[in-house]
Amino acid sequence: MMQSPQPSRKNNLQQSLPNQEKPSITHNDIRQQSSLDTSEQDIQNALSNYKYLKDYPIRDLVKHTDNFGKYLKRQGLETNQIRKFLDAINRIKAKLAVITLTGDEKKDFSNIEIDVVMLQPKLAYAAGRKETSKPLKPFSKVISNAIDKVHSLEDFTRLVQLIESIIAYHKAEGGK
């Protein structure tokens, strides 16, 4: 008895999916997605290496926030989702400026420590508020971790640089 020729594996696959389009994912897309998935982890790992935020080298901070800002944009984060948080940061900066100008109080971290620590509940509230806050969760985790490392004015300055850098790269990527 003669057996009929078996179709090749390639033909079987093509026949089983005749009407479906082939995915158009390129190697570059996979590499870019992989780097975006690791951007939060990269910045978290960097933060875990330092007891104080001021010790986070500025060049590393800029490199990590570039990737993280782009990641947040692709996740759908909108600046209005963190507006109250950014307003709170600006109020703390203004408070420091007034202290410096008036010279009424000694310019030290104790003047703003409570304000800085209270940023964490603001972030937690914003991140847990509603379903659309999903893109805010990675931002909240990173900034909360950074706030834990703020113990001086120099640390606060680095926190502001971290936040401003994330937002700048988010906007540069087209974030609103």
RAQUI-V293063 format. One record per pair of residues at least 12 apart in sequence whose ideal C-beta (glycine too) atoms are under 6 Angstrom apart, sorted by the first residue. I is the first residue (numbers start at 1). GAP is how many residues later the second one is. Records with the same first field share a line. If there is no record, write none. Layout:
# RAQUI-V293063
I = GAP, GAP
This chain:
# RAQUI-V293063
36 = 35
39 = 28, 29, 32
40 = 98
42 = 22
43 = 21, 25, 99
46 = 14, 18
47 = 98, 99
52 = 97, 103
53 = 93, 96, 97, 102, 105, 106
54 = 100, 101, 104
56 = 102
61 = 101
62 = 103
65 = 100, 101, 104
66 = 103
68 = 98
69 = 97, 100, 101
70 = 103
72 = 67, 98
73 = 97, 100, 102
75 = 60
76 = 59
77 = 58
78 = 98
81 = 55
85 = 37, 38
88 = 31, 34
92 = 20, 23
99 = 12
109 = 43, 44
116 = 34
119 = 28
120 = 24, 27
123 = 17, 20, 21
127 = 13
146 = 13, 16
